[in-house]
């Protein structure tokens, strides 16, 4: 239930707040839900798309990179490789 509420707040932060706040919120939430940065990137690219300005969906690419990093960190923590 709490993860769903945090996901909703992250997606609405893309609309109401500047992108650095939304990106920080997505990165923090990525450690509990790794696919959130990708979803936020796709949502931001869809929401702020303007034709003929940029050929690459940068927010989606950054979200995919952060999702990959979050999956790697989570797998290492579950395997107890990164613990001190």
C-alpha positions as CSV (number, residue, x, y, z in Angstrom):
1,X,0.0,0.0,0.0
2,X,2.8,2.4,0.9
3,X,4.7,1.6,-2.2
4,X,1.7,2.4,-4.3
5,X,1.2,5.8,-2.6
6,X,4.9,6.6,-3.1
7,X,4.7,5.6,-6.7
8,X,1.7,7.9,-7.2
9,X,3.5,10.8,-5.5
10,X,6.6,10.2,-7.7
11,X,4.5,10.4,-10.8
12,X,2.6,13.5,-9.7
13,X,5.9,15.1,-8.7
14,X,6.8,15.1,-12.4
15,X,3.8,17.3,-13.1
16,X,4.0,19.7,-10.1
17,X,7.7,20.0,-9.2
18,X,10.9,20.7,-11.1
19,X,12.7,17.8,-12.7
20,X,15.6,17.6,-10.2
21,X,13.1,17.0,-7.3
22,X,11.2,14.3,-9.3
23,X,14.5,12.7,-10.4
24,X,15.8,12.6,-6.8
25,X,12.5,11.2,-5.5
26,X,12.6,8.5,-8.2
27,X,16.2,7.6,-7.4
28,X,15.4,7.3,-3.7
29,X,12.4,5.2,-4.4
30,X,14.4,3.0,-6.8
31,X,15.9,1.1,-3.9
32,X,12.5,-0.3,-2.9
33,X,10.9,-0.4,-6.4
34,X,13.5,-0.7,-9.2
35,X,11.1,0.0,-12.1
36,X,10.0,3.4,-10.8
37,X,12.7,5.4,-12.5
38,X,11.9,3.8,-15.9
39,X,8.2,4.6,-15.4
40,X,8.9,8.2,-14.4
41,X,11.2,8.6,-17.4
42,X,8.6,7.3,-19.8
43,X,5.9,9.4,-18.2
44,X,8.0,12.6,-18.3
45,X,9.0,12.0,-22.0
46,X,5.3,11.4,-22.9
47,X,4.1,14.4,-20.9
48,X,6.7,16.9,-22.2
49,X,7.1,15.7,-25.7
50,X,7.4,18.3,-28.4
51,X,8.0,17.4,-32.0
52,X,11.2,18.4,-33.8
53,X,13.1,19.3,-30.6
54,X,15.0,16.2,-29.6
55,X,15.3,12.8,-31.3
56,X,16.3,10.9,-28.1
57,X,13.9,10.3,-25.2
58,X,16.5,11.3,-22.6
59,X,14.3,10.9,-19.5
60,X,13.5,7.3,-20.5
61,X,17.2,6.5,-21.2
62,X,18.2,7.9,-17.8
63,X,15.4,6.0,-16.1
64,X,16.4,2.8,-17.8
65,X,20.0,3.3,-16.7
66,X,18.9,4.0,-13.1
67,X,16.6,0.9,-13.2
68,X,19.6,-1.2,-14.3
69,X,21.7,0.2,-11.5
70,X,19.0,-0.4,-8.9
71,X,18.6,-4.1,-10.1
72,X,22.3,-4.7,-9.8
73,X,22.5,-3.1,-6.3
74,X,19.4,-5.1,-5.1
75,X,20.8,-8.4,-6.4
76,X,24.2,-7.7,-4.6
77,X,22.5,-6.8,-1.4
78,X,20.3,-9.9,-1.5
79,X,23.3,-12.1,-2.1
80,X,25.1,-10.3,0.8
81,X,28.0,-9.5,-1.4
82,X,28.1,-5.7,-0.6
83,X,27.5,-6.0,3.2
84,X,30.4,-5.2,5.4
